[in-house]
Amino acid sequence: MSQVITASQPVYSKDNPFPARVTEDRLLNGLGSAKDTRHFVVDTAGSGLSHTCGDSLGVFPINRPEEVDEILTALHLSGDEAVELRNESAPLTLRYALFRKRSLASPTRKFLLALRDRAQESIETDRLDELLDPANAAMLKQYLAERHFVDLLEEFPSARFQAQDFVEHLRRLVPRLYSIASSPTLYPNEVHLTVAIVRYRTNSCDRVGVCTTYLSDRIELNAPIVPVFVASSRFGLPADDSADLIMVGPGTGIAPFRAFLQERIASCASGRSWLFFGDQHGKTDYLYGDEFERHLQNGQLDRIDLAWSRDQDFKVYVQDLMREKAAELWNWLEKGAFFFVCGDSKRMAPDVDRALHQIVAEQGGLDEADAKAFVKSMRKERRYQRDIY
């Protein structure tokens, strides 16, 4: 009897990303907003990729061609030069390496040392000596934070590099992770992302976020060219559908909670849901506001508290609303509610954490040590989870 042999489906992962199609790019902010936040739909049909609520989608970006050209011009190289990169099985052209494999931002002190070794003009060496002086460490940190590699090549043009020598100073161009904003039950063959497009200026130059503008500016809708993979997370819904959820997600931190609510609605979960959301202006920055208001009216979202930081003379943030609702929030926590936070790790998450400890102490009648112990026990029981970046 003859055996039928069929080709097995490729296993897609970080090491072998799936070439996905972006089928939708929709602006979430209203007219007049200072922000550019997009809703992307990524088609993963046929990939075999699966995820649970709380996971992230990894996206491999590509650098802007004009930035690569600027570096090649500053290096006085064609881009056709062969270079060898770690973990690559064969040599690549310099242009390809700069385009797809190496980050063009965040130069290091080590690169300044390399410039100092190669600079031929005294005005350049004197400036490099000043920057590299240990007494000027704070100045150097600020200087490097405002520059990309091309800035340094242009500021110190007498320093020349060979192709291989230059790429060895560059870090890998790593994938960016975005919290998945859709339920796998409702959307088994696609992934939704909530992405703030990054554009800014430093050193009198326009800069952009490599991956955010790759998605918004440089891909063709419905073309299978975006390399993606699923990154699993320990941030996720409780197994018990009757558990209550408190979700704090200002700005793009709303993404996983949109997925949480979709999944809970799809599964007819009996637990209550309470959402804290905030941004700059209610009229222009209420991301997915129509969906959340519909869930609220349908009884699928029990309550929502909204913080608009620029709609009044004084700023209001999600942690301020938590304190205003402290008694009820403590009532939910005391009855076993899960507390989730997603978003900015520098200011929002620490501020929310402080507010949580304060509420536990004041409403629970606990001293500082016992309040810390209570929150610590929430973490241990996975009732306090954070997805911060």
C-alpha positions in Angstrom: 0.0 0.0 0.0 1.4 3.4 -1.0 1.8 6.1 1.7 0.4 9.5 1.0 2.9 12.2 2.1 1.6 15.7 2.7 3.6 18.8 3.4 3.3 19.9 7.0 2.4 23.4 7.8 5.3 25.6 8.8 5.6 26.4 12.5 5.6 30.2 12.9 7.4 31.8 15.8 9.8 34.6 16.7 12.6 32.7 14.8 10.3 32.1 11.8 7.7 34.9 11.7 4.5 34.7 9.7 4.2 37.1 6.7 0.9 38.7 7.7 -1.4 41.1 6.0 -2.7 44.3 7.6 -6.2 44.6 6.3 -7.3 47.7 8.2 -5.7 50.9 9.4 -8.2 53.2 11.2 -7.6 56.4 13.1 -9.1 56.2 16.6 -8.7 59.9 17.6 -11.2 62.5 16.6 -10.5 65.7 14.6 -8.3 68.1 16.5 -6.6 65.6 18.7 -2.9 66.0 19.4 -2.5 62.2 19.1 -2.4 59.7 16.2 -3.6 56.4 17.6 -4.5 53.7 15.1 -6.5 50.5 15.1 -4.8 47.9 13.0 -6.3 44.6 11.9 -3.7 41.9 11.2 -4.9 38.9 9.2 -3.3 35.7 10.6 -5.5 33.2 8.7 -3.5 30.1 7.7 -0.6 30.8 10.1 -1.5 28.4 12.8 -0.8 31.2 15.3 -3.1 31.2 18.4 -3.3 33.4 21.4 -5.1 34.0 24.6 -6.3 37.4 26.0 -3.4 39.2 27.5 -0.8 38.0 24.9 1.1 40.3 22.6 1.8 40.3 18.9 5.4 40.7 17.9 6.1 42.8 14.8 9.5 42.9 13.0 9.9 46.4 11.7 12.0 47.7 8.8 14.0 51.0 8.9 13.0 53.8 6.6 15.0 53.7 3.3 15.8 57.4 3.5 17.5 56.9 6.9 19.6 54.0 5.4 20.6 56.3 2.5 21.6 59.1 4.9 23.9 56.7 6.7 25.5 55.3 3.5 26.1 58.8 2.3 27.7 59.8 5.6 29.9 56.6 5.5 30.9 57.2 1.9 29.9 53.7 1.1 27.6 52.2 -1.6 25.7 49.7 0.5 26.8 46.8 -1.7 29.6 46.0 0.6 29.4 42.5 2.2 29.1 42.3 6.0 28.8 39.4 8.4 26.3 39.5 11.3 26.1 37.2 14.3 23.4 34.6 13.9 23.2 35.1 10.1 24.3 32.0 8.1 25.7 34.0 5.2 27.1 37.5 4.5 24.6 40.3 3.7 25.0 43.5 1.9 25.5 46.6 4.1 22.3 48.1 2.8 20.2 45.1 3.7 21.8 44.9 7.1 20.9 48.5 7.8 17.5 48.2 6.4 16.3 45.0 8.1 18.8 43.8 10.7 20.3 46.7 12.7 18.9 49.6 14.8 20.0 53.1 13.6 19.2 54.8 16.9 20.7 54.9 20.4 24.5 55.4 19.7 26.8 54.4 22.6 29.8 55.8 24.4 31.8 53.0 22.8 30.9 54.4 19.3 32.2 57.8 20.4 35.4 56.2 21.4 35.6 54.7 17.9 35.0 58.1 16.4 37.8 59.5 18.6 40.2 56.9 17.3 39.4 57.7 13.7 38.8 61.5 13.7 41.4 63.4 11.7 40.4 67.0 12.5 41.5 68.6 15.8 38.2 70.5 16.2 36.5 67.1 16.2 38.9 65.3 18.5 38.7 68.2 21.0 34.9 68.0 21.0 35.0 64.2 21.4 37.5 64.5 24.3 35.1 66.9 26.0 32.2 64.5 25.6 34.2 61.5 26.8 35.6 63.3 29.9 34.3 61.3 32.9 33.5 64.7 34.5 30.9 65.3 31.7 29.0 62.0 32.1 25.6 63.8 32.5 26.2 65.9 29.5 27.2 62.9 27.4 24.1 61.0 28.5 21.9 63.9 27.3 23.9 64.3 24.1 23.6 60.6 23.1 19.9 60.6 24.0 19.2 63.3 21.4 21.1 61.7 18.5 21.1 58.8 16.1 24.1 57.2 14.5 23.8 59.3 11.4 24.0 62.5 13.5 27.4 61.5 14.8 28.7 60.5 11.4 27.7 63.9 10.1 29.0 65.8 13.2 32.4 64.1 12.9 32.9 63.6 9.2 36.7 63.1 9.3 36.1 59.7 11.1 35.8 57.0 8.5 34.6 53.4 8.9 34.7 50.3 6.8 31.3 48.6 6.4 32.1 45.6 8.8 33.6 47.9 11.4 30.5 50.1 11.4 27.8 47.5 11.7 29.6 45.9 14.7 28.7 49.0 16.6 25.0 48.7 15.9 22.4 46.8 18.0 20.0 44.3 16.6 16.7 45.6 15.2 14.4 43.8 17.6 10.7 43.1 17.2 8.2 45.4 19.0 5.4 43.8 21.1 1.9 45.2 21.0 -0.9 44.0 23.4 -3.6 42.2 21.4 -6.8 44.2 21.5 -9.2 41.5 20.3 -10.8 38.3 21.5 -9.5 35.0 20.0 -13.1 33.6 20.3 -14.6 36.4 18.3 -11.7 36.9 15.9 -9.9 33.5 15.5 -8.2 34.5 12.2 -7.1 38.0 13.0 -5.5 40.2 15.6 -6.4 43.8 16.5 -3.7 46.2 17.7 -4.0 49.7 19.3 -0.9 51.6 18.3 0.2 55.2 19.1 2.2 56.5 16.1 5.4 58.0 17.4 6.7 61.2 15.8 9.0 63.7 17.6 12.0 66.0 17.2 15.5 65.8 18.7 18.7 67.6 17.8 16.6 69.8 15.4 15.6 66.6 13.4 12.3 64.9 12.8 12.3 61.4 14.2 9.8 58.6 14.1 9.1 55.4 15.9 10.5 52.6 13.7 7.7 50.1 14.0 4.8 52.4 14.5 5.5 54.3 11.3 6.3 51.1 9.5 2.8 50.0 10.2 1.2 53.4 9.5 3.3 54.8 6.6 5.3 52.1 4.9 3.2 49.0 4.3 0.6 48.3 1.7 -2.7 47.2 3.0 -3.5 43.5 2.2 0.1 42.7 1.1 1.6 39.7 3.0 4.7 41.4 4.1 4.5 42.1 7.9 6.5 39.5 9.8 4.7 38.7 13.1 4.6 36.1 15.9 2.6 35.7 19.1 4.4 36.4 22.4 2.7 34.6 25.3 2.1 36.4 28.6 1.3 35.6 32.2 -1.0 38.7 32.0 -4.5 37.3 31.4 -8.1 36.6 32.4 -8.8 34.5 35.5 -10.0 31.0 34.8 -13.1 31.6 36.9 -15.7 33.5 34.8 -17.5 34.6 37.9 -14.5 36.6 39.2 -14.9 40.4 39.1 -12.4 42.5 37.1 -11.1 46.0 37.7 -9.1 47.2 34.7 -6.9 50.3 34.6 -5.8 51.1 31.1 -5.3 54.8 30.0 -4.2 55.6 26.4 -3.1 52.5 24.4 -3.2 50.6 27.7 -6.8 50.0 26.8 -5.8 47.3 24.3 -5.9 44.1 26.3 -9.1 45.2 28.2 -11.0 45.6 24.9 -10.0 41.9 24.4 -10.9 41.0 27.9 -14.4 42.5 27.6 -15.0 40.9 24.2 -14.0 37.5 25.6 -16.1 37.8 28.7 -19.1 38.8 26.7 -18.5 35.9 24.2 -18.3 33.4 27.1 -21.3 34.9 29.0 -19.1 35.4 32.0 -21.1 36.2 35.2 -18.4 38.3 36.9 -18.6 42.1 37.0 -16.3 44.4 35.0 -15.1 47.9 36.0 -13.0 49.9 33.6 -10.8 53.0 34.3 -9.7 54.8 31.1 -8.1 58.1 30.6 -6.5 60.3 27.9 -6.2 64.0 27.1 -9.7 65.0 25.8 -13.0 63.3 26.0 -14.2 64.5 22.6 -11.2 63.4 20.6 -9.4 60.7 22.6 -12.0 58.3 23.9 -10.5 55.2 22.2 -13.2 52.6 21.3 -15.6 54.8 23.2 -18.6 53.8 21.2 -17.9 50.1 22.0 -17.5 50.7 25.7 -20.7 52.8 25.9 -22.6 50.1 24.1 -21.3 47.5 26.5 -22.3 49.7 29.4 -25.8 50.2 28.1 -26.2 46.5 27.4 -25.1 45.6 31.0 -22.0 43.9 29.7 -19.7 46.4 31.4 -20.8 47.3 34.9 -19.1 50.6 35.2 -16.6 52.9 33.6 -14.7 55.9 35.0 -13.1 58.3 32.6 -10.2 60.7 33.3 -9.6 63.5 30.8 -6.4 65.2 31.8 -6.8 68.3 29.6 -10.5 69.0 29.7 -10.3 71.2 32.8 -7.8 73.6 34.4 -6.4 70.9 36.7 -5.2 67.5 35.4 -7.2 64.4 36.3 -5.7 60.9 35.9 -7.0 57.4 36.4 -5.4 57.2 39.9 -7.3 60.3 40.9 -10.6 58.5 40.0 -9.5 55.4 41.9 -9.1 57.5 45.0 -12.5 59.1 44.4 -14.1 55.7 44.2 -12.0 54.2 47.0 -14.8 52.8 49.1 -16.4 50.9 46.3 -13.1 49.8 44.8 -12.1 48.4 48.2 -15.4 46.6 48.4 -14.7 44.9 45.1 -11.1 44.0 46.1 -12.2 42.6 49.5 -14.7 40.3 47.7 -11.9 38.9 45.6 -11.8 41.1 42.4 -8.8 40.9 40.1 -7.0 44.2 39.5 -5.3 44.7 36.2 -3.1 47.6 35.0 -1.8 48.2 31.4 0.2 51.1 30.0 3.1 53.4 30.9 5.7 52.0 33.3 7.4 55.3 34.1 4.6 57.3 35.7 1.2 55.8 35.3 1.9 52.4 36.7 3.8 53.6 39.8 1.1 56.2 40.5 -1.6 53.6 40.2 0.3 51.3 42.5 0.7 54.0 45.1 -3.1 54.8 44.9 -3.9 51.1 45.3 -1.7 50.8 48.4 -3.3 54.0 49.8 -6.8 52.7 49.2 -6.1 49.3 50.8 -4.6 51.0 53.9 -7.3 53.6 54.4 -10.4 51.7 53.4 -9.2 48.4 55.0 -8.1 50.2 58.2 -4.6 48.7 57.8 -1.2 50.2 58.6 1.5 50.5 55.9 3.0 47.1 56.5 -0.3 45.3 56.4 -1.4 47.2 53.3 1.8 46.1 51.6 1.2 42.5 52.7 -2.3 42.6 51.3 -1.2 43.9 47.9 1.7 41.4 47.9 -0.8 38.6 48.5 -2.9 39.8 45.6 0.2 39.5 43.4 0.9 36.0 44.7 -2.6 34.9 43.9 -2.4 36.6 40.4 -5.2 38.9 41.4 -2.9 41.9 40.8 -1.4 41.8 37.3 0.5 44.4 35.3 1.4 44.7 31.6 3.5 47.8 31.5 6.0 49.2 29.0 
